[in-house]
Amino acid sequence: MRDYELKTAGIMTGNSLDGADTVLTSFSAAGMRDLMSYSRPFPQFLKHYLNELRNLVNAHKGNVAAAEKDFDSAVARSSNEMRTDLEKESGAAASFAALSKYYVMFCAEAVRELTNNAIQVGAIKTLADIDIVGFHGQTCAHFPPSIAKTKDVTELYTVQLGDGQLLADLLGIPVVYDFRSDDLMKAGEAAPLAPMHHLHLAESIATHPGASIAFLNAGNSGNISITNLDRKPSVMGWDCGPCNHFSDLLAQRELSMLCDHDGAIGARGKINLDLLQILFERAVITSKGENFLLMQPPKSSDPEWYRPPAELVGESQVGGAVLPLEQRLRTAQYFSAYCFFYSLSFLPEDFPLPAVFVLSGGGWKNPVLLRHMQGLCAGDFGANPVLPMHHDLFAALSKKILSSGAVQCRHAVDFGIDGTAMEARLFADAAVCRIEGVPYSLPEITGVKSATVLGIVRFPGGNVESASPLVRRLWSDKTNLTPDGGASSKAWNRATAGWAVRLKNLPPK
């Protein structure tokens, strides 16, 4: 039980590359309490260059040095307007170094704007009232055990951009970052990290000790956590696959819209079962040629595997004709709910299926997706048709859910949780756990060899004394984390490709 309060900021920039989500949260004996949340949209040039960098990191299979070199060449060939914007905002010649610097500057400014908003409502007095910052960084590539299919951890990698020391120096606040490297270096998936956060939330909203609660996050990808405080392990979770990815792709490609706002276009269409089967069988194929949707957890997904079938984008026929956009969009939206529901089949037999589903993430703003998820949980397979190969499975899942009580499938805010801040708060929570020395990944979630504390702590100017007295009292580095020297450069996390060789060549302490 905490006898103190830590005010912590969390920062998340996701795969959609739409901006930086931030949250300021109080952690105390009373649990988690959000004080303020704020999202700062990326300027177009930042989104463009981050996407270019991500493509290069994947092309070079996690070799960030090679990606940096090619990125500098790509910048030189890019439009004058893009280069000018990067140079103006970063204060440096257009290059990878300028992009890396500006990305962190952008995140720092998002925290300052979050802070100003919190000051205006009296939640804090100054920026100095924030004890720590949890910073995820921008994921550019992910090659975990479930994809590598090897017991040799040296072949694994996960890649996030983000200089935690620079962020600490800019804000004058200790920063915890690089949350995925330690898990992957110990043979874990390095994802999902949401289940531990969801477990902490469940502790505050569970109606009774045996209550089973599911948390469903709908972003570009979807992930699920199922908690039950009356058993061990108390939480399980995994990535479900694509969520907004395909419907957003169709909206952008054929409507010149960022997304199907309020599901208006999809609502006019009908679900096409033939297209649904094509999506289930062919739309999420890993780099090893496996159907990700069928893989057993622990598992984590990569948007690089989300390849739209020709039938989805209207380039091939279904049943003798090209489907109208409304049908393709509606089926893509239903496919998102279908993936979530199908994922429940991975729970062990002795783990109770929940009747309470807490929904977070932008995908649930689409009422079409929301209605389909509610209908599947309630066993309404009329409005929510099921592929023949899944009839018995879905019927059994629905029966187990309904046996747990009346189905509640509602937005997180209905449970007193700011769902829009879920991912940013996740890393605020992870930062607090790092300072306290509490594990944030477990073998039953990520496949990691043992319960693992995650993250590297950076202090402004490299000086521990710059932290608040409370952080100095709580913080210790007795958790035996992989040495910080494994990082390929300050711009990246430690577990980029080649991390094992770099660690081996570290000079002795």
C-alpha positions in Angstrom: 0.0 0.0 0.0 1.5 3.3 -1.0 1.8 6.0 1.7 2.7 8.6 -0.9 1.5 10.2 -4.1 3.4 10.2 -7.4 2.2 12.6 -10.1 3.3 11.0 -13.4 2.9 11.9 -17.0 2.6 9.3 -19.7 3.4 9.7 -23.4 2.3 7.4 -26.2 2.7 7.8 -30.0 1.1 4.9 -31.8 1.2 3.0 -35.1 -1.3 5.3 -36.7 1.2 8.2 -36.5 -1.5 10.7 -35.7 0.1 12.4 -32.8 1.3 12.2 -29.1 -1.3 11.2 -26.5 -0.4 12.4 -23.0 -1.9 12.0 -19.6 -1.2 13.3 -16.1 -2.1 10.7 -13.4 -1.9 10.6 -9.6 -0.7 7.3 -8.1 -1.5 6.9 -4.4 -3.1 4.6 -1.8 -6.4 5.5 -3.4 -5.2 4.0 -6.7 -5.0 5.8 -10.1 -6.7 9.1 -10.7 -6.3 11.0 -14.0 -5.7 14.7 -13.5 -5.6 15.8 -17.2 -5.2 14.3 -20.7 -4.2 15.9 -23.9 -3.4 14.9 -27.5 -1.1 16.9 -29.8 -1.5 16.0 -33.5 1.7 15.4 -35.6 2.4 17.9 -38.3 2.4 16.4 -41.8 6.1 16.4 -42.2 6.7 14.5 -39.0 4.2 11.9 -39.9 5.7 11.5 -43.3 9.3 11.1 -42.1 8.4 8.8 -39.2 6.6 6.5 -41.7 9.6 6.7 -44.0 11.9 5.7 -41.2 9.6 2.9 -40.1 9.6 1.4 -43.6 13.4 1.5 -43.7 13.9 -0.1 -40.3 11.6 -2.9 -41.4 13.4 -3.2 -44.7 16.7 -3.5 -42.9 15.3 -6.0 -40.4 15.9 -3.9 -37.3 19.3 -2.7 -38.3 18.9 0.9 -37.3 22.4 2.1 -38.4 21.6 1.0 -42.0 18.1 2.5 -41.7 19.6 5.9 -40.6 22.0 5.9 -43.5 19.2 5.3 -46.1 17.0 7.8 -44.3 19.5 10.5 -44.8 19.5 9.7 -48.5 15.7 9.7 -48.6 15.5 13.1 -46.9 17.8 14.6 -49.5 15.4 13.4 -52.2 12.2 14.5 -50.5 10.2 17.6 -51.3 11.7 21.0 -50.5 8.7 21.8 -48.3 9.1 18.7 -46.2 12.8 19.3 -45.7 12.3 22.9 -44.9 9.7 22.1 -42.2 12.0 19.6 -40.6 15.0 22.0 -40.6 12.9 24.9 -39.3 11.4 23.0 -36.4 14.5 21.0 -35.4 17.0 23.8 -35.9 19.3 21.4 -37.8 20.0 20.2 -41.3 17.4 17.7 -42.5 18.7 14.2 -41.5 17.9 11.3 -39.2 19.5 13.3 -36.4 17.1 16.2 -37.0 14.1 13.9 -37.1 15.1 12.1 -33.9 15.7 15.4 -32.1 12.4 17.0 -33.3 10.3 13.9 -32.4 11.5 14.2 -28.8 11.1 18.0 -28.8 7.5 17.5 -30.0 6.8 15.0 -27.2 8.3 17.4 -24.7 6.1 20.2 -25.9 3.0 17.9 -25.6 3.9 17.4 -22.0 4.3 21.2 -21.5 0.8 21.8 -23.0 -0.6 19.0 -20.9 0.9 20.7 -17.8 -0.4 24.1 -18.8 -3.9 22.7 -19.0 -3.5 20.9 -15.6 -2.3 24.2 -14.1 -5.4 26.0 -15.4 -7.8 23.7 -13.6 -5.7 23.7 -10.4 -4.6 20.0 -10.7 -0.9 21.1 -10.2 0.9 24.4 -9.7 4.0 24.0 -11.9 5.8 21.6 -14.2 8.0 20.7 -11.3 5.1 19.1 -9.5 5.4 16.1 -11.9 7.6 13.5 -10.4 8.3 11.3 -13.4 7.5 10.8 -17.1 6.8 7.4 -18.8 7.8 7.6 -22.4 7.0 4.8 -24.9 8.7 6.1 -28.0 7.7 5.4 -31.6 7.7 1.7 -32.6 9.4 1.1 -35.9 9.8 -2.7 -36.0 9.0 -5.8 -34.0 10.4 -9.3 -34.3 9.5 -11.3 -31.2 9.8 -15.1 -30.5 6.3 -15.9 -31.9 7.5 -14.7 -35.3 11.2 -15.6 -35.2 10.4 -19.2 -34.3 13.7 -19.7 -32.6 15.0 -20.3 -29.1 18.0 -18.1 -29.9 17.1 -14.8 -28.3 20.0 -13.0 -30.1 17.9 -13.1 -33.3 15.0 -11.2 -31.7 14.6 -7.5 -31.9 12.1 -4.7 -31.1 12.8 -1.1 -32.3 11.5 2.1 -30.7 12.7 5.6 -31.5 13.1 8.1 -28.6 16.0 9.6 -26.7 14.9 9.4 -23.0 17.9 11.5 -21.8 17.0 14.3 -24.2 13.4 14.3 -23.0 14.6 14.4 -19.4 16.9 17.3 -20.1 14.2 19.2 -22.0 11.6 18.8 -19.3 13.8 18.8 -16.2 12.0 15.7 -15.0 13.2 12.0 -14.7 12.1 9.9 -17.6 11.5 6.2 -17.7 11.6 4.7 -21.2 12.6 1.7 -23.3 10.0 -0.6 -21.7 10.2 -3.4 -24.2 13.9 -4.3 -24.4 14.2 -6.2 -21.1 11.3 -8.4 -21.8 12.5 -9.3 -25.3 16.1 -10.0 -24.1 14.6 -12.6 -21.7 12.8 -14.4 -24.5 9.5 -12.5 -24.1 7.2 -11.0 -26.8 7.8 -7.5 -25.4 4.1 -7.1 -26.0 1.4 -6.6 -25.0 2.3 -4.5 -22.0 -1.3 -3.4 -21.4 -2.4 -6.4 -19.3 -0.6 -5.3 -16.1 -2.1 -1.9 -16.4 -5.5 -3.4 -16.9 -5.0 -5.6 -13.8 -4.2 -2.5 -11.8 -7.4 -0.9 -13.1 -9.4 -4.0 -12.4 -8.4 -3.8 -8.7 -10.2 -0.5 -8.4 -13.4 -1.4 -10.4 -14.1 -5.1 -9.6 -17.4 -5.6 -7.9 -16.2 -8.7 -6.0 -12.9 -10.6 -5.8 -14.0 -13.3 -8.3 -15.2 -10.9 -10.9 -13.7 -11.4 -14.3 -13.2 -8.3 -16.4 -12.0 -7.9 -20.0 -10.3 -4.8 -21.3 -10.5 -4.3 -25.1 -8.3 -1.7 -26.7 -9.2 -0.7 -30.2 -6.5 1.3 -32.1 -4.9 0.6 -35.4 -4.4 -2.9 -33.8 -6.5 -4.5 -31.1 -5.4 -6.0 -27.9 -7.3 -7.8 -25.1 -6.7 -8.4 -21.4 -8.8 -10.6 -19.1 -8.5 -10.2 -15.4 -9.7 -12.3 -12.4 -8.4 -11.3 -9.0 -9.5 -14.6 -7.5 -7.0 -16.8 -9.3 -3.3 -17.0 -10.4 -2.3 -15.7 -12.8 -4.7 -12.8 -12.3 -4.4 -11.5 -15.8 -3.8 -12.8 -19.3 -3.6 -10.8 -22.5 -2.4 -10.7 -26.1 -2.7 -8.8 -29.4 -5.8 -9.7 -31.4 -4.6 -8.3 -34.8 -5.9 -5.4 -36.9 -8.7 -3.2 -35.6 -9.0 0.2 -37.3 -6.4 -0.6 -39.8 -8.4 -1.9 -42.8 -11.5 0.4 -42.3 -9.2 3.5 -42.1 -7.3 2.3 -45.2 -10.6 2.1 -47.2 -11.7 5.5 -46.0 -8.4 7.1 -46.8 -8.1 5.3 -50.2 -11.6 5.7 -51.5 -13.1 8.6 -49.6 -10.1 10.8 -48.9 -11.2 10.7 -45.2 -9.0 9.8 -42.2 -11.7 7.3 -41.1 -15.3 6.4 -41.5 -16.6 9.0 -39.0 -19.3 7.6 -36.8 -19.4 4.6 -39.0 -21.7 6.5 -41.4 -20.6 4.8 -44.6 -20.2 1.3 -43.2 -23.6 1.5 -41.6 -25.2 1.6 -45.1 -23.6 -1.7 -46.1 -24.1 -5.3 -45.3 -21.6 -7.9 -44.0 -20.4 -10.1 -46.7 -19.5 -13.6 -45.3 -17.3 -14.5 -48.3 -15.2 -11.4 -47.8 -15.2 -12.0 -44.0 -13.7 -15.5 -44.6 -11.1 -14.0 -47.0 -10.1 -11.5 -44.3 -9.9 -14.1 -41.6 -7.7 -16.5 -43.7 -5.5 -14.0 -45.6 -5.4 -10.5 -44.1 -3.0 -11.1 -41.2 -0.1 -13.2 -42.4 3.2 -13.0 -40.5 6.6 -12.7 -42.1 6.9 -16.5 -41.6 3.7 -17.1 -43.6 1.5 -18.0 -40.7 -2.1 -16.8 -40.0 -1.6 -14.6 -36.9 -5.2 -14.9 -35.9 -4.8 -18.7 -35.4 -1.5 -18.5 -33.4 -1.7 -19.3 -29.7 -0.6 -16.7 -27.1 1.8 -15.4 -26.1 1.8 -13.4 -29.3 2.2 -9.8 -30.5 1.2 -8.4 -33.9 2.9 -6.1 -36.3 1.0 -3.8 -38.7 3.5 -4.8 -41.4 1.5 -8.1 -41.6 -1.8 -6.3 -42.3 -2.0 -6.7 -46.0 -5.4 -5.9 -47.6 -6.7 -8.7 -49.9 -7.5 -7.5 -53.4 -11.2 -8.3 -52.7 -11.2 -5.8 -49.8 -9.9 -2.9 -51.9 -12.1 -3.6 -54.8 -9.5 -5.0 -57.1 -10.9 -8.5 -57.3 -14.4 -9.9 -57.4 -16.3 -11.6 -54.6 -19.1 -13.9 -55.8 -18.8 -12.7 -59.4 -18.7 -9.0 -58.7 -16.7 -6.2 -57.1 -18.4 -5.4 -53.9 -19.5 -1.8 -53.3 -17.5 0.2 -50.8 -20.3 0.2 -48.2 -20.2 -3.6 -48.1 -16.4 -3.8 -48.0 -16.2 -1.1 -45.3 -19.0 -2.7 -43.1 -17.3 -6.1 -43.4 -13.9 -4.7 -42.4 -15.5 -3.1 -39.4 -17.2 -6.3 -38.4 -14.0 -8.2 -38.9 -12.4 -6.0 -36.1 -15.1 -7.1 -33.6 -14.9 -10.7 -34.9 -11.1 -10.8 -34.2 -11.7 -9.6 -30.6 -14.4 -12.2 -30.0 -12.5 -15.0 -31.6 -9.5 -14.1 -29.3 -11.6 -15.2 -26.3 -11.1 -18.8 -27.4 -7.5 -18.6 -26.3 -8.4 -18.4 -22.6 -7.6 -21.6 -20.6 -10.6 -23.7 -19.8 -10.4 -22.9 -16.1 -10.2 -19.1 -16.6 -13.8 -17.7 -16.4 -15.0 -15.8 -19.4 -16.1 -12.3 -18.4 -19.5 -10.7 -18.7 -17.9 -7.2 -18.2 -16.1 -5.7 -21.2 -14.3 -2.4 -20.7 -13.7 -0.7 -24.1 -11.0 1.9 -24.8 -9.3 3.3 -27.9 -10.6 5.3 -30.8 -12.1 2.4 -32.7 -15.0 2.2 -30.2 -16.1 5.7 -31.3 -17.5 3.9 -34.3 -21.0 2.8 -33.3 -21.0 0.0 -36.0 -18.0 -1.7 -34.4 -19.4 -1.1 -30.9 -22.8 -2.7 -31.8 -21.1 -5.7 -33.4 -19.0 -6.3 -30.3 -22.0 -6.0 -28.0 -24.0 -8.4 -30.2 -21.3 -11.0 -30.4 -20.9 -11.0 -26.6 -24.6 -11.3 -26.1 -24.8 -14.2 -28.6 -26.8 -12.4 -31.2 -25.6 -14.3 -34.3 -28.4 -13.0 -36.5 -27.2 -9.5 -36.8 -23.6 -10.7 -36.3 -23.2 -13.7 -38.7 -20.5 -16.3 -37.9 -18.4 -18.2 -40.4 -19.5 -21.9 -40.6 -16.2 -23.1 -39.2 -16.7 -21.0 -36.1 -20.4 -21.7 -35.3 -19.8 -24.2 -32.5 -16.9 -22.2 -31.1 -18.8 -18.9 -31.0 -21.9 -20.5 -29.5 -19.8 -22.0 -26.7 -18.1 -18.7 -26.0 -21.3 -16.8 -25.8 -22.8 -19.5 -23.5 -19.9 -19.2 -21.1 -20.1 -15.3 -21.1 -23.8 -15.3 -20.4 -23.3 -17.8 -17.6 -21.2 -15.2 -15.8 -24.0 -12.7 -15.6 -25.6 -9.9 -17.6 -23.3 -8.7 -20.4 -21.8 -5.3 -19.9 -19.9 -4.1 -23.0 -19.4 -0.4 -22.4 -16.9 2.4 -22.8 -14.3 2.8 -20.2 -15.7 6.1 -19.1 -18.8 4.3 -17.9 -16.5 2.6 -15.3 -14.9 5.9 -14.3 -11.8 5.4 -16.6 -10.7 7.8 -19.2 -10.5 5.4 -22.2 -8.9 8.0 -24.5 -5.9 8.1 -22.1 -5.5 4.4 -21.7 -2.3 3.8 -23.7 -0.6 6.9 -22.3 -1.6 6.0 -18.8 -0.3 2.5 -19.3 3.3 4.0 -19.6 2.7 6.3 -16.7 1.8 3.2 -14.7 4.9 1.4 -16.1 7.1 4.3 -15.0 5.8 4.2 -11.5 6.3 0.4 -11.3 9.9 0.9 -12.6 10.6 3.5 -9.9 9.1 1.2 -7.3 10.9 -1.9 -8.6 7.6 -3.8 -9.4 7.5 -6.2 -12.4 5.4 -5.1 -15.4 5.6 -8.3 -17.5 4.9 -11.9 -16.6 5.6 -15.3 -18.2 1.9 -16.0 -18.8 1.4 -12.8 -20.7 4.6 -12.2 -22.8 6.3 -15.6 -22.4 9.2 -13.9 -20.7 11.4 -16.2 -18.6 10.4 -14.6 -15.3 8.5 -11.7 -13.9 10.5 -8.6 -15.1 10.8 -5.0 -14.2 10.9 -2.9 -17.3 12.5 0.3 -18.4 15.5 2.6 -18.1 15.5 5.7 -15.9 17.1 8.9 -17.1 17.7 11.9 -14.8 18.0 15.5 -16.1 21.7 16.2 -16.7 22.4 12.6 -15.6 22.1 13.8 -12.0 20.0 11.7 -9.7 19.8 14.7 -7.3 17.7 16.5 -9.9 14.8 14.2 -9.0 12.2 15.0 -6.4 13.0 13.7 -2.8 10.2 11.1 -3.2 11.6 9.7 -6.4 15.1 9.6 -4.9 13.7 7.7 -1.9 11.9 5.1 -4.0 14.3 4.6 -6.8 17.0 2.0 -6.8 18.7 0.1 -9.6 18.8 -3.3 -7.9 16.5 -4.9 -10.4 19.4 -6.3 -12.6 18.2 -4.9 -15.8 20.2 -5.4 -18.9 22.9 -2.8 -19.0 22.0 0.5 -20.7 25.1 0.1 -22.9 23.2 -2.3 -25.1 21.7 0.7 -26.9 22.9 1.2 -30.5 22.7 5.0 -30.0 20.9 7.4 -27.7 18.1 7.7 -30.3 17.0 4.1 -29.9 16.0 1.5 -27.4 18.5 -1.3 -26.5 17.0 -4.3 -28.2 17.4 -3.3 -31.8 19.0 -5.9 -34.1 22.4 -6.8 -33.0 21.8 -6.1 -29.4 23.5 -9.3 -28.1 26.8 -8.5 -29.9 26.8 -5.0 -28.5 26.3 -6.2 -25.0 29.0 -8.8 -25.4 31.5 -6.1 -26.4 30.7 -3.8 -23.5 33.8 -2.9 -21.5 33.8 -4.4 -18.0 32.5 -2.1 -15.2 
